[in-house]
Amino acid sequence: MTTTIMTNLNCNAGRRSFLAGTGLSLGSAALATLLSNTGGAATSGIAPGSEPRWRGVVQPLHHAARVKRVIHLCMAGGPSHLETLDFKPKLAELHGQAMPDSFTKGQQIAQLQARQLNCLGPQLTFRKCGQSGQEISNALPHLQGIADQICIVRSLHTEQINHDPAHTFMNTGSGIPGRPSMGSWILYGLGSDTEELPGYVVLVSAGGGQGQPIASRQWHSGFLPSRFQGVQFQAAGDPVLYVGNPAGISTGAQRGFLDSLQELNRIGNQRLQDRELETRVSQYEMAFRMQTSTPELMDISQEPDHILTMYGLERLKGTRGGDGSFASNCLLARRMAERGVRFIQLYHRGWDHHGGVKAGVEYTGGLVDQGAAALVTDLQQRGLLEDTLVIWGGEFGRTPMGQGDGRDHHIKGFSMWLAGGGIRAGKTYGATDELGYAAVENPVHVHDLHATMLHLLGIDHQRLTFPFQGRDYRLTDVHGHVVSNILG
């Protein structure tokens, strides 16, 4: 088939015209590649001279790395710091009273404009945990159990007050869609440690509160080549849809077509030097490898019973795949970390509590608490935590003022926790004011979080750049400082 096509092909014809004439789209070709059931070696059918695995542009590292990979546990919807990680006794004293104007006058508030602003005291109790004595909400009992393994940062602040732009800002360092996500920047800078799986994988779970939608642009590569974008796996069932050949398509016929298509891509790239053609070639090859590596990754049937119990997944004993829960995704994240995935992002949609914040945080916390704590413990027991950075938190926090029995969006102060290599465990860093309204002690901007993450990976955030539209862009734009006081 290859010989016939190459003999008859007019080399001056456009590739799109050729593919249109055959009745085949690039999307269907890519899908066919991914879903071929050859079962052969990863390189079977790949023509000589294929593009090597991307090793990253940061060669050598700017400084010694403390970690190799990042696991971002994204609590989508904006968890209330006042019911999770930042206890405020003074707010409890002022419960039901008017919020002092000195805090709120002229400030940006999402949905409480022109309303009476009254203090809503903490709706859940906290306790001091571990030898470090860090204060953590009783809605997160498993997190309380690993208090000495985490660093709580209570002084985050951001710039976008509504969910989608706030997610965009947290992921890309800009509220404007179209910039590369942090996972894409990392993959561009460092490459991946695996040839069998994508270097950037996303899993999504939901439950517990209003589930804000998550758009795929949150893990897009922006103006970086598309080979660096995140790949969303299905959290339950088959990780990739349509796992079989279409009816009437033999493996031999499909193999011949795919070999020809790869050769056409290479010929086109010799003439055009198009990064997207290079991406297409490399992703076809990755798809072949994923045919065997991805089912093995998602098969948790060989996990010991005590591991499933630790994650709260006793219900999955004897089953092959996860069930789409956050805890199941945390177990899959550990398996990805073992296999060299560079950036792993787990979204849990369920933290938007404009009403019923007490019951909402209790319920949503119950869905994520055990899995997140088990992930840290599991990584530590396997010797992986020392070279993994785990980040837990949302896109913003919640107001000290009540919205009925809930809380509105808030950007002036919120909390996250971090764990892993290079992080000073058992430390609480920064503080909001006595009502939890604004970060006042050691404020940490999202740009600072990004700079610190890159620093731990061995990257100087000011030196990882990409030229686009006449300027050199970077994840931290023209901002960002490494938060050295949380580093061990």
PATOR-553877 format. One record per residue (C-alpha): x, y, z; residue in one letter. Coordinates in nm, 4 decimals. Layout:
% PATOR-553877
{marse {X; Y; Z}; A}
...
END
This chain:
% PATOR-553877
{marse {0.0000; 0.0000; 0.0000}; M}
{marse {0.2815; 0.2396; 0.0864}; T}
{marse {0.4455; 0.1874; -0.2548}; T}
{marse {0.1194; 0.2441; -0.4418}; T}
{marse {0.0392; 0.5644; -0.2589}; I}
{marse {0.3889; 0.7066; -0.2870}; M}
{marse {0.4066; 0.6245; -0.6605}; T}
{marse {0.0769; 0.7872; -0.7458}; N}
{marse {0.0987; 1.0847; -0.5111}; L}
{marse {0.1610; 1.4215; -0.6692}; N}
{marse {0.4171; 1.5662; -0.4315}; C}
{marse {0.2930; 1.9170; -0.5043}; N}
{marse {-0.0568; 1.8325; -0.3813}; A}
{marse {-0.1496; 1.9494; -0.0336}; G}
{marse {-0.1726; 1.6875; 0.2379}; R}
{marse {-0.5200; 1.8038; 0.3314}; R}
{marse {-0.6352; 1.7662; -0.0284}; S}
{marse {-0.4968; 1.4150; -0.0416}; F}
{marse {-0.6628; 1.3106; 0.2835}; L}
{marse {-0.9906; 1.4724; 0.1808}; A}
{marse {-0.9758; 1.2762; -0.1454}; G}
{marse {-0.9377; 0.9503; 0.0424}; T}
{marse {-1.2356; 1.0337; 0.2616}; G}
{marse {-1.0247; 1.0139; 0.5770}; L}
{marse {-0.9794; 1.2913; 0.8300}; S}
{marse {-0.6740; 1.3453; 1.0454}; L}
{marse {-0.8900; 1.2925; 1.3527}; G}
{marse {-1.0086; 0.9501; 1.2364}; S}
{marse {-0.6539; 0.8572; 1.1410}; A}
{marse {-0.5254; 0.9485; 1.4852}; A}
{marse {-0.8104; 0.7580; 1.6461}; L}
{marse {-0.7398; 0.4545; 1.4323}; A}
{marse {-0.3763; 0.4663; 1.5342}; T}
{marse {-0.4625; 0.4827; 1.8995}; L}
{marse {-0.7089; 0.1998; 1.8829}; L}
{marse {-0.5262; -0.0514; 1.6648}; S}
{marse {-0.5279; -0.3947; 1.8245}; N}
{marse {-0.1946; -0.5116; 1.6900}; T}
{marse {-0.0574; -0.6035; 2.0297}; G}
{marse {0.2926; -0.5898; 1.8808}; G}
{marse {0.6025; -0.4012; 1.9874}; A}
{marse {0.5704; -0.0284; 2.0378}; A}
{marse {0.7768; 0.0469; 1.7303}; T}
{marse {0.6043; -0.2030; 1.5011}; S}
{marse {0.5046; -0.0314; 1.1778}; G}
{marse {0.6918; 0.2900; 1.2609}; I}
{marse {0.9146; 0.3999; 0.9771}; A}
{marse {1.2877; 0.4538; 1.0367}; P}
{marse {1.3979; 0.8030; 1.1331}; G}
{marse {1.1023; 0.8726; 1.3620}; S}
{marse {1.1303; 1.1649; 1.5980}; E}
{marse {1.3017; 1.0806; 1.9301}; P}
{marse {1.1376; 1.1359; 2.2660}; R}
{marse {1.1366; 1.5007; 2.3730}; W}
{marse {1.4037; 1.5612; 2.6382}; R}
{marse {1.3169; 1.9213; 2.7254}; G}
{marse {1.4806; 2.2550; 2.6547}; V}
{marse {1.6338; 2.2914; 3.0008}; V}
{marse {1.9564; 2.1056; 2.9271}; Q}
{marse {2.1260; 2.1015; 3.1707}; P}
{marse {1.9016; 2.1937; 3.4612}; L}
{marse {1.9449; 2.5482; 3.5868}; H}
{marse {2.0225; 2.4119; 3.9338}; H}
{marse {1.9919; 2.0848; 4.1214}; A}
{marse {1.6341; 1.9583; 4.1204}; A}
{marse {1.4595; 1.8510; 4.4398}; R}
{marse {1.1713; 1.6759; 4.2624}; V}
{marse {1.1085; 1.5004; 3.9312}; K}
{marse {0.7316; 1.5280; 3.9036}; R}
{marse {0.4283; 1.7216; 4.0271}; V}
{marse {0.0861; 1.5966; 4.1362}; I}
{marse {-0.1659; 1.8807; 4.1490}; H}
{marse {-0.4805; 1.8012; 4.3466}; L}
{marse {-0.7091; 2.0763; 4.2203}; C}
{marse {-1.0098; 2.1392; 4.4437}; M}
{marse {-1.2273; 2.3044; 4.1795}; A}
{marse {-1.4873; 2.5498; 4.3056}; G}
{marse {-1.2905; 2.7332; 4.5737}; G}
{marse {-1.2706; 2.5493; 4.9089}; P}
{marse {-1.3397; 2.7688; 5.2092}; S}
{marse {-1.0111; 2.8183; 5.3920}; H}
{marse {-1.2186; 2.9140; 5.6976}; L}
{marse {-1.3628; 2.5615; 5.7217}; E}
{marse {-1.0512; 2.3689; 5.6174}; T}
{marse {-0.7051; 2.5100; 5.6917}; L}
{marse {-0.7349; 2.8583; 5.8496}; D}
{marse {-0.9150; 2.8773; 6.1844}; F}
{marse {-1.0231; 3.2271; 6.2945}; K}
{marse {-1.1443; 3.2595; 6.6570}; P}
{marse {-1.2072; 3.6334; 6.6162}; K}
{marse {-1.4434; 3.5641; 6.3267}; L}
{marse {-1.6313; 3.3275; 6.5563}; A}
{marse {-1.6648; 3.6083; 6.8139}; E}
{marse {-1.8124; 3.8432; 6.5529}; L}
{marse {-2.0533; 3.5868; 6.4072}; H}
{marse {-2.3699; 3.7638; 6.2882}; G}
{marse {-2.2275; 4.1128; 6.3348}; Q}
{marse {-2.1586; 4.3602; 6.0568}; A}
{marse {-1.8282; 4.3129; 5.8805}; M}
{marse {-1.6078; 4.6155; 5.9605}; P}
{marse {-1.5967; 4.8577; 5.6665}; D}
{marse {-1.2203; 4.8860; 5.7109}; S}
{marse {-1.1893; 4.5372; 5.5607}; F}
{marse {-1.4322; 4.5591; 5.2710}; T}
{marse {-1.4703; 4.9202; 5.1570}; K}
{marse {-1.3788; 4.9505; 4.7891}; G}
{marse {-1.2875; 4.5825; 4.7649}; Q}
{marse {-1.3801; 4.3440; 4.4834}; Q}
{marse {-1.6537; 4.1006; 4.5865}; I}
{marse {-1.8205; 3.8563; 4.3490}; A}
{marse {-2.1902; 3.8400; 4.4397}; Q}
{marse {-2.2338; 4.0358; 4.7623}; L}
{marse {-2.2245; 4.3894; 4.6246}; Q}
{marse {-2.4843; 4.6272; 4.7717}; A}
{marse {-2.5754; 4.3763; 5.0424}; R}
{marse {-2.5409; 4.3891; 5.4171}; Q}
{marse {-2.2081; 4.2186; 5.4903}; L}
{marse {-2.2251; 4.0162; 5.8096}; N}
{marse {-1.9555; 3.7944; 5.9587}; C}
{marse {-2.0127; 3.4213; 5.9323}; L}
{marse {-1.8108; 3.2449; 6.1987}; G}
{marse {-1.6228; 2.9214; 6.1260}; P}
{marse {-1.8829; 2.6503; 6.0751}; Q}
{marse {-1.6535; 2.3604; 6.1672}; L}
{marse {-1.4183; 2.2887; 6.4524}; T}
{marse {-1.0414; 2.2577; 6.4221}; F}
{marse {-0.7775; 2.0819; 6.6253}; R}
{marse {-0.4010; 2.0954; 6.6611}; K}
{marse {-0.2496; 1.7923; 6.4919}; C}
{marse {0.0717; 1.5946; 6.5164}; G}
{marse {0.3944; 1.7082; 6.6755}; Q}
{marse {0.3858; 2.0208; 6.4610}; S}
{marse {0.0543; 2.1317; 6.6101}; G}
{marse {-0.0829; 2.2523; 6.2769}; Q}
{marse {-0.4508; 2.3441; 6.2986}; E}
{marse {-0.6684; 2.1489; 6.0548}; I}
{marse {-1.0469; 2.1199; 6.0300}; S}
{marse {-1.2225; 1.8133; 6.1660}; N}
{marse {-1.3773; 1.7790; 5.8200}; A}
{marse {-1.0360; 1.6449; 5.7123}; L}
{marse {-0.9469; 1.3758; 5.9697}; P}
{marse {-0.7109; 1.1830; 5.7421}; H}
{marse {-0.5255; 1.5017; 5.6555}; L}
{marse {-0.4967; 1.5658; 6.0277}; Q}
{marse {-0.3163; 1.2325; 6.0475}; G}
{marse {-0.0398; 1.3491; 5.8107}; I}
{marse {-0.0066; 1.7027; 5.9516}; A}
{marse {0.3648; 1.6489; 6.0108}; D}
{marse {0.4173; 1.5594; 5.6423}; Q}
{marse {0.2643; 1.8725; 5.4903}; I}
{marse {0.3276; 2.2453; 5.4746}; C}
{marse {0.0170; 2.4644; 5.5020}; I}
{marse {0.0372; 2.8005; 5.3259}; V}
{marse {-0.2318; 3.0341; 5.4580}; R}
{marse {-0.1448; 3.3494; 5.2666}; S}
{marse {-0.2271; 3.2728; 4.9018}; L}
{marse {-0.3883; 3.5445; 4.6941}; H}
{marse {-0.4912; 3.5624; 4.3299}; T}
{marse {-0.6371; 3.8026; 4.0721}; E}
{marse {-0.9493; 3.6455; 3.9195}; Q}
{marse {-1.2722; 3.6316; 4.1178}; I}
{marse {-1.4877; 3.4055; 3.8993}; N}
{marse {-1.4301; 3.0346; 3.8536}; H}
{marse {-1.3239; 2.9911; 3.4919}; D}
{marse {-1.0774; 3.2823; 3.4763}; P}
{marse {-0.9512; 3.1919; 3.8231}; A}
{marse {-0.8804; 2.8355; 3.7077}; H}
{marse {-0.7141; 2.9796; 3.3999}; T}
{marse {-0.4979; 3.2032; 3.6167}; F}
{marse {-0.4034; 2.9184; 3.8509}; M}
{marse {-0.3117; 2.6964; 3.5576}; N}
{marse {-0.1442; 2.9437; 3.3234}; T}
{marse {-0.0462; 3.2509; 3.5238}; G}
{marse {-0.2878; 3.4620; 3.3186}; S}
{marse {-0.6614; 3.5222; 3.3272}; G}
{marse {-0.6607; 3.5405; 2.9476}; I}
{marse {-0.7304; 3.2039; 2.7801}; P}
{marse {-0.4715; 3.0814; 2.5328}; G}
{marse {-0.1569; 3.0718; 2.7432}; R}
{marse {0.0182; 2.7379; 2.8092}; P}
{marse {-0.0780; 2.5528; 3.1259}; S}
{marse {0.1827; 2.4922; 3.3951}; M}
{marse {0.1941; 2.1216; 3.3097}; G}
{marse {0.2695; 2.2106; 2.9477}; S}
{marse {0.5480; 2.4470; 3.0521}; W}
{marse {0.7009; 2.1721; 3.2655}; I}
{marse {0.6781; 1.9139; 2.9870}; L}
{marse {0.8311; 2.1639; 2.7423}; Y}
{marse {1.1130; 2.2388; 2.9845}; G}
{marse {1.1942; 1.8901; 3.1104}; L}
{marse {1.0352; 1.6352; 2.8809}; G}
{marse {0.8885; 1.3163; 3.0208}; S}
{marse {1.0402; 1.0223; 3.2060}; D}
{marse {0.8265; 0.7748; 3.0116}; T}
{marse {0.7949; 0.6732; 2.6487}; E}
{marse {0.4869; 0.4599; 2.7164}; E}
{marse {0.2465; 0.7226; 2.8538}; L}
{marse {0.1798; 1.0921; 2.7998}; P}
{marse {0.3983; 1.3165; 3.0145}; G}
{marse {0.0962; 1.5192; 3.1313}; Y}
{marse {-0.2221; 1.3385; 3.2363}; V}
{marse {-0.5502; 1.4769; 3.3738}; V}
{marse {-0.8258; 1.2959; 3.5644}; L}
{marse {-1.1550; 1.4527; 3.6787}; V}
{marse {-1.3960; 1.3524; 3.9563}; S}
{marse {-1.7012; 1.5284; 4.0989}; A}
{marse {-1.9343; 1.5392; 4.3963}; G}
{marse {-2.0204; 1.7275; 4.7134}; G}
{marse {-2.1349; 2.0666; 4.5910}; G}
{marse {-2.2121; 2.2689; 4.2838}; Q}
{marse {-1.9876; 2.1173; 4.0162}; G}
{marse {-1.8349; 2.4013; 3.8200}; Q}
{marse {-1.7525; 2.2923; 3.4638}; P}
{marse {-1.3875; 2.2340; 3.3773}; I}
{marse {-1.2809; 2.3166; 3.0221}; A}
{marse {-1.0036; 2.1270; 2.8450}; S}
{marse {-0.8263; 2.4578; 2.7801}; R}
{marse {-0.7151; 2.4388; 3.1443}; Q}
{marse {-0.4590; 2.1773; 3.0401}; W}
{marse {-0.3947; 2.3094; 2.6901}; H}
{marse {-0.0483; 2.3915; 2.5550}; S}
{marse {-0.1488; 2.7364; 2.4327}; G}
{marse {0.1124; 2.8715; 2.1948}; F}
{marse {0.3530; 2.5887; 2.2755}; L}
{marse {0.3455; 2.2975; 2.0297}; P}
{marse {0.0415; 2.0807; 2.0914}; S}
{marse {0.2574; 1.7815; 2.1865}; R}
{marse {0.2871; 1.9448; 2.5315}; F}
{marse {-0.0837; 1.9642; 2.6145}; Q}
{marse {-0.2350; 1.7482; 2.8835}; G}
{marse {-0.4193; 1.4277; 2.7983}; V}
{marse {-0.7427; 1.3618; 2.9841}; Q}
{marse {-0.7986; 0.9984; 3.0781}; F}
{marse {-1.1414; 0.8612; 3.1574}; Q}
{marse {-1.1431; 0.7963; 3.5305}; A}
{marse {-1.3668; 0.4890; 3.5046}; A}
{marse {-1.3914; 0.2175; 3.2424}; G}
{marse {-1.1681; 0.2374; 2.9384}; D}
{marse {-0.9165; 0.5229; 2.9762}; P}
{marse {-0.9494; 0.5934; 2.6028}; V}
{marse {-1.2804; 0.5665; 2.4216}; L}
{marse {-1.3557; 0.3251; 2.1357}; Y}
{marse {-1.1050; 0.0570; 2.2106}; V}
{marse {-1.1517; -0.1615; 1.9046}; G}
{marse {-1.1124; -0.1597; 1.5318}; N}
{marse {-1.4191; -0.0473; 1.3354}; P}
{marse {-1.6233; -0.3306; 1.1876}; A}
{marse {-1.4789; -0.4573; 0.8602}; G}
{marse {-1.1316; -0.3072; 0.9129}; I}
{marse {-0.8593; -0.5704; 0.9313}; S}
{marse {-0.5433; -0.5138; 1.1274}; T}
{marse {-0.3336; -0.5525; 0.8121}; G}
{marse {-0.5303; -0.2923; 0.6151}; A}
{marse {-0.5180; -0.0468; 0.9024}; Q}
{marse {-0.1472; -0.1053; 0.9521}; R}
{marse {-0.0764; -0.0329; 0.5861}; G}
{marse {-0.2772; 0.2880; 0.5931}; F}
{marse {-0.1121; 0.4096; 0.9128}; L}
{marse {0.2366; 0.3390; 0.7821}; D}
{marse {0.1546; 0.5381; 0.4700}; S}
{marse {0.0113; 0.8233; 0.6704}; L}
{marse {0.3249; 0.8436; 0.8847}; Q}
{marse {0.5392; 0.8552; 0.5724}; E}
{marse {0.3251; 1.1351; 0.4288}; L}
{marse {0.3629; 1.3309; 0.7512}; N}
{marse {0.7405; 1.2965; 0.7331}; R}
{marse {0.7530; 1.4005; 0.3665}; I}
{marse {0.5357; 1.7014; 0.4446}; G}
{marse {0.7540; 1.7970; 0.7369}; N}
{marse {1.0692; 1.7847; 0.5240}; Q}
{marse {0.9115; 2.0523; 0.3042}; R}
{marse {0.7258; 2.2585; 0.5653}; L}
{marse {0.9236; 2.2162; 0.8895}; Q}
{marse {0.5930; 2.2365; 1.0755}; D}
{marse {0.5996; 2.1740; 1.4521}; R}
{marse {0.2464; 2.0383; 1.4370}; E}
{marse {0.3501; 1.7755; 1.1825}; L}
{marse {0.6309; 1.6743; 1.4179}; E}
{marse {0.3754; 1.6537; 1.6949}; T}
{marse {0.1491; 1.4355; 1.4823}; R}
{marse {0.4280; 1.1896; 1.4054}; V}
{marse {0.5355; 1.1633; 1.7695}; S}
{marse {0.1791; 1.1260; 1.8953}; Q}
{marse {0.1009; 0.8457; 1.6511}; Y}
{marse {0.3988; 0.6610; 1.7891}; E}
{marse {0.2916; 0.7329; 2.1480}; M}
{marse {-0.0515; 0.5961; 2.0641}; A}
{marse {0.0963; 0.2591; 1.9644}; F}
{marse {0.2794; 0.2359; 2.2931}; R}
{marse {-0.0294; 0.3343; 2.4905}; M}
{marse {-0.2173; 0.0368; 2.3504}; Q}
{marse {-0.0401; -0.1855; 2.5984}; T}
{marse {0.0820; 0.0566; 2.8669}; S}
{marse {-0.2488; 0.2302; 2.9388}; T}
{marse {-0.4582; -0.0812; 3.0154}; P}
{marse {-0.1789; -0.2014; 3.2454}; E}
{marse {-0.1669; 0.1374; 3.4187}; L}
{marse {-0.5406; 0.1375; 3.4853}; M}
{marse {-0.5511; -0.2242; 3.6066}; D}
{marse {-0.5606; -0.1995; 3.9861}; I}
{marse {-0.6599; -0.5640; 4.0401}; S}
{marse {-0.3048; -0.6486; 4.1513}; Q}
{marse {-0.2932; -0.3802; 4.4195}; E}
{marse {-0.2680; -0.5364; 4.7686}; P}
{marse {-0.5782; -0.5238; 4.9834}; D}
{marse {-0.4103; -0.3020; 5.2419}; H}
{marse {-0.3403; -0.0385; 4.9762}; I}
{marse {-0.7027; -0.0356; 4.8615}; L}
{marse {-0.8098; -0.0094; 5.2251}; T}
{marse {-0.5740; 0.2819; 5.2844}; M}
{marse {-0.7367; 0.4734; 4.9989}; Y}
{marse {-1.0863; 0.3725; 5.1109}; G}
{marse {-1.1339; 0.1590; 4.7996}; L}
{marse {-1.2289; -0.1752; 4.9515}; E}
{marse {-1.5237; -0.1819; 4.7094}; R}
{marse {-1.2781; -0.2182; 4.4197}; L}
{marse {-1.1108; -0.5367; 4.5407}; K}
{marse {-1.0891; -0.7810; 4.2524}; G}
{marse {-1.1836; -0.5241; 3.9891}; T}
{marse {-0.9501; -0.4081; 3.7125}; R}
{marse {-1.0286; -0.0378; 3.6782}; G}
{marse {-1.1075; 0.2587; 3.8954}; G}
{marse {-1.4572; 0.3862; 3.9658}; D}
{marse {-1.4092; 0.7549; 3.8836}; G}
{marse {-1.3902; 0.8679; 4.2460}; S}
{marse {-1.1238; 1.1085; 4.3674}; F}
{marse {-0.9721; 0.8343; 4.5843}; A}
{marse {-0.9494; 0.6024; 4.2846}; S}
{marse {-0.7839; 0.8795; 4.0849}; N}
{marse {-0.5324; 0.9322; 4.3666}; C}
{marse {-0.4336; 0.5654; 4.3436}; L}
{marse {-0.3968; 0.5997; 3.9672}; L}
{marse {-0.1834; 0.9110; 4.0238}; A}
{marse {0.0581; 0.7067; 4.2331}; R}
{marse {0.0746; 0.4454; 3.9575}; R}
{marse {0.1461; 0.7199; 3.7031}; M}
{marse {0.4190; 0.8623; 3.9245}; A}
{marse {0.5831; 0.5192; 3.9357}; E}
{marse {0.5745; 0.5026; 3.5562}; R}
{marse {0.7386; 0.8378; 3.4918}; G}
{marse {0.4495; 1.0746; 3.4154}; V}
{marse {0.5874; 1.4235; 3.4731}; R}
{marse {0.2745; 1.6237; 3.5609}; F}
{marse {-0.0442; 1.4693; 3.6998}; I}
{marse {-0.3523; 1.6807; 3.7604}; Q}
{marse {-0.6544; 1.5557; 3.9518}; L}
{marse {-0.9582; 1.7833; 3.9466}; Y}
{marse {-1.2392; 1.7354; 4.1953}; H}
{marse {-1.5460; 1.9399; 4.1043}; R}
{marse {-1.7547; 2.0000; 4.4155}; G}
{marse {-1.6238; 2.2879; 4.6301}; W}
{marse {-1.8558; 2.5720; 4.5250}; D}
{marse {-2.0516; 2.6313; 4.8467}; H}
{marse {-2.2485; 2.9553; 4.8155}; H}
{marse {-2.4978; 2.7983; 5.0529}; G}
{marse {-2.4768; 2.5299; 5.3184}; G}
{marse {-2.1027; 2.5672; 5.3630}; V}
{marse {-2.0951; 2.3595; 5.6825}; K}
{marse {-2.2586; 2.0482; 5.5373}; A}
{marse {-2.0968; 2.1110; 5.2001}; G}
{marse {-1.7392; 2.1180; 5.3271}; V}
{marse {-1.8034; 1.8178; 5.5504}; E}
{marse {-1.9407; 1.6152; 5.2591}; Y}
{marse {-1.6930; 1.7243; 4.9934}; T}
{marse {-1.4070; 1.6921; 5.2399}; G}
{marse {-1.5175; 1.3365; 5.3021}; G}
{marse {-1.4863; 1.2606; 4.9307}; L}
{marse {-1.1278; 1.3822; 4.8966}; V}
{marse {-0.9666; 1.3630; 5.2409}; D}
{marse {-0.8786; 0.9940; 5.2613}; Q}
{marse {-0.7531; 0.9666; 4.9045}; G}
{marse {-0.5272; 1.2716; 4.9307}; A}
{marse {-0.3785; 1.1616; 5.2626}; A}
{marse {-0.3325; 0.8056; 5.1340}; A}
{marse {-0.1529; 0.9356; 4.8265}; L}
{marse {0.1043; 1.1188; 5.0385}; V}
{marse {0.1508; 0.8171; 5.2659}; T}
{marse {0.1716; 0.5739; 4.9733}; D}
{marse {0.4316; 0.7874; 4.7943}; L}
{marse {0.6334; 0.8126; 5.1144}; Q}
{marse {0.6254; 0.4380; 5.1797}; Q}
{marse {0.7500; 0.3696; 4.8269}; R}
{marse {1.0304; 0.6268; 4.8410}; G}
{marse {0.8569; 0.8439; 4.5803}; L}
{marse {0.7569; 1.1378; 4.7986}; L}
{marse {1.1153; 1.2599; 4.8221}; E}
{marse {1.1160; 1.3406; 4.4502}; D}
{marse {0.7475; 1.4285; 4.4064}; T}
{marse {0.5755; 1.7605; 4.4775}; L}
{marse {0.2102; 1.7336; 4.5821}; V}
{marse {-0.0036; 2.0500; 4.5780}; I}
{marse {-0.3601; 2.0618; 4.7193}; W}
{marse {-0.5879; 2.3615; 4.6804}; G}
{marse {-0.8441; 2.5504; 4.4779}; G}
{marse {-0.8555; 2.8531; 4.2508}; E}
{marse {-0.9462; 3.0955; 4.5330}; F}
{marse {-1.0969; 3.0997; 4.8820}; G}
{marse {-1.4232; 3.2122; 5.0432}; R}
{marse {-1.5414; 3.5302; 5.2135}; T}
{marse {-1.5567; 3.5746; 5.5920}; P}
{marse {-1.8927; 3.7392; 5.5194}; M}
{marse {-2.1880; 3.5100; 5.4907}; G}
{marse {-2.3943; 3.4512; 5.1785}; Q}
{marse {-2.6877; 3.3140; 5.3708}; G}
{marse {-2.5345; 3.0022; 5.5266}; D}
{marse {-2.2653; 2.9881; 5.2576}; G}
{marse {-1.9684; 3.2002; 5.1438}; R}
{marse {-1.8931; 3.3975; 4.8280}; D}
{marse {-1.5804; 3.3842; 4.6081}; H}
{marse {-1.2724; 3.5451; 4.7591}; H}
{marse {-0.9299; 3.6298; 4.6137}; I}
{marse {-0.7571; 3.8262; 4.8916}; K}
{marse {-0.6569; 3.5294; 5.1066}; G}
{marse {-0.6865; 3.1513; 5.0947}; F}
{marse {-0.4964; 2.8346; 5.1853}; S}
{marse {-0.3207; 2.5410; 5.0234}; M}
{marse {-0.1013; 2.2606; 5.1425}; W}
{marse {0.2091; 2.1147; 4.9830}; L}
{marse {0.4082; 1.8000; 5.0507}; A}
{marse {0.7068; 1.6184; 4.9106}; G}
{marse {1.0661; 1.6745; 4.8125}; G}
{marse {1.2148; 2.0049; 4.9160}; G}
{marse {0.9080; 2.1138; 5.1158}; I}
{marse {0.9485; 2.1909; 5.4855}; R}
{marse {0.7077; 1.9440; 5.6441}; A}
{marse {0.5052; 2.0277; 5.9516}; G}
{marse {0.5194; 2.4033; 5.8866}; K}
{marse {0.2442; 2.6636; 5.8663}; T}
{marse {0.3529; 2.9576; 5.6540}; Y}
{marse {0.1945; 3.3000; 5.6186}; G}
{marse {-0.1297; 3.4262; 5.7660}; A}
{marse {-0.4467; 3.6133; 5.6849}; T}
{marse {-0.5808; 3.8879; 5.9125}; D}
{marse {-0.7856; 3.8046; 6.2209}; E}
{marse {-1.1037; 3.7614; 6.0148}; L}
{marse {-0.9440; 3.5638; 5.7320}; G}
{marse {-1.0098; 3.8382; 5.4767}; Y}
{marse {-0.6672; 3.9240; 5.3354}; A}
{marse {-0.3178; 3.7751; 5.3369}; A}
{marse {-0.1143; 4.0010; 5.5660}; V}
{marse {0.1861; 3.7916; 5.6712}; E}
{marse {0.4218; 3.6577; 5.4019}; N}
{marse {0.1711; 3.6876; 5.1151}; P}
{marse {0.2144; 3.4261; 4.8398}; V}
{marse {0.0880; 3.5137; 4.4930}; H}
{marse {0.0000; 3.2468; 4.2362}; V}
{marse {0.3086; 3.3580; 4.0408}; H}
{marse {0.5179; 3.2820; 4.3513}; D}
{marse {0.3634; 2.9356; 4.3739}; L}
{marse {0.4574; 2.8715; 4.0103}; H}
{marse {0.8103; 3.0053; 4.0601}; A}
{marse {0.8585; 2.7784; 4.3627}; T}
{marse {0.7254; 2.4739; 4.1789}; M}
{marse {0.9638; 2.5307; 3.8884}; L}
{marse {1.2517; 2.5905; 4.1304}; H}
{marse {1.1958; 2.2517; 4.2921}; L}
{marse {1.2088; 2.0937; 3.9455}; L}
{marse {1.5494; 2.2516; 3.8795}; G}
{marse {1.4164; 2.5357; 3.6627}; I}
{marse {1.4760; 2.9086; 3.7030}; D}
{marse {1.1322; 3.0480; 3.6248}; H}
{marse {1.2861; 3.3578; 3.4637}; Q}
{marse {1.4816; 3.1466; 3.2149}; R}
{marse {1.2108; 2.9087; 3.0914}; L}
{marse {1.0692; 3.1164; 2.8054}; T}
{marse {0.9102; 3.0762; 2.4647}; F}
{marse {0.9046; 3.3370; 2.1836}; P}
{marse {0.5560; 3.4301; 2.0665}; F}
{marse {0.4198; 3.7360; 1.8867}; Q}
{marse {0.7365; 3.9369; 1.9333}; G}
{marse {0.8148; 3.8715; 2.2989}; R}
{marse {0.9470; 3.5973; 2.5236}; D}
{marse {0.6689; 3.4553; 2.7408}; Y}
{marse {0.7063; 3.2563; 3.0592}; R}
{marse {0.4722; 3.0917; 3.3095}; L}
{marse {0.5277; 3.3663; 3.5680}; T}
{marse {0.5055; 3.6469; 3.3092}; D}
{marse {0.7183; 3.9307; 3.4597}; V}
{marse {0.6445; 3.8385; 3.8210}; H}
{marse {0.7115; 3.5647; 4.0736}; G}
{marse {0.9518; 3.4920; 4.3579}; H}
{marse {1.0598; 3.1580; 4.5010}; V}
{marse {0.9075; 3.1117; 4.8472}; V}
{marse {1.2320; 2.9984; 5.0043}; S}
{marse {1.0965; 2.9846; 5.3609}; N}
{marse {0.8804; 2.6801; 5.2842}; I}
{marse {1.1747; 2.4886; 5.1402}; L}
{marse {1.3552; 2.2372; 5.3567}; G}
END
